[in-house]
Amino acid sequence: MIKKCLFPAAGYGTRFLPATKSIPKEMLPVLTKPLLQYGVEEAISAGMDTMAIVTGRGKRAIEDHFDRSYELEHQIDGTSKEFLMDEIRGIVQDYTFSYTRQVEMKGLGHAILTGQTLIGDEPFAVVLADDLCDNDGDSVLTQMVQIHSKYPDCCVVAIEEIPSNDTDKYGVIAGELIEDNLYKVNNMVEKPEPKDAPSNLAIIGRYILLPEIFDIIKDTKPGKGGEIQITDALLIMAKKGKVLAYKFDGVRYDCGSIDGFVEATNYFYNKKE
């Protein structure tokens, strides 16, 4: 059973400036909930009870959100708006949140390594909150946990098919199909040009990782963009046959982009009707 989920949340969110000058991008709301809360709820749906969040300067709003707000609760106590706090109040009361800071922005691999102090020596999930996923059945993380329970010696990454000319925006995998929608990875490339991409199967922001990934990241040299890429670290494990890629059931919106954010907002608005 995987109990901990790591949320890298230290990035600047420059594509949403000037809004993200003072608001963490993870706190941008889709309808009435911030992106990070959607991610936390997905982790909870997959049986996780400990949320480990890697933050940075200017991210105090994240900690405040996942905390009691006695003044606000007092103001709406007994009113018609009291029920609006039920979801987040239950999350705060029933689940554990811990935080550490990424002092320098050195890539996703470095952010995950920064979270080692919160994770310890056990398998864990990673959710990038600006990849907002949804479906009508099991959540993406729930599907991945089920795969990991069958292959406990492997990491699992979520993938989806993308247009071939978009490969330079993602980590891209190649592998052998071993079950429906499940690949054993033999190659991974971070943001390849379309002509160099091994496939059109792109990694999105959902991972289940083994704790040995931390030592591998420590020995991983900066790659694309001068950053420590989790793709490079996972490639080392893939060469040992220890990485699976799962083409998940559901929809995913890139809420790190304006277009994706608007699409997600419209999707959830239409879904609630």
Helices and strands as residue ranges (DSSP letters): E 4-8, G 14-16, G 19-21, G 25-27, E 29-30, E 33-34, H 35-45, E 50-55, H 60-65, H 70-76, G 82-85, H 86-94, E 96-101, H 108-114, H 116-119, E 124-127, E 131-134, H 140-150, E 155-161, G 164-169, E 171-179, E 182-190, G 194-196, E 201-209, H 213-218, G 224-226, H 230-238, E 243-247, E 251-254, H 258-272
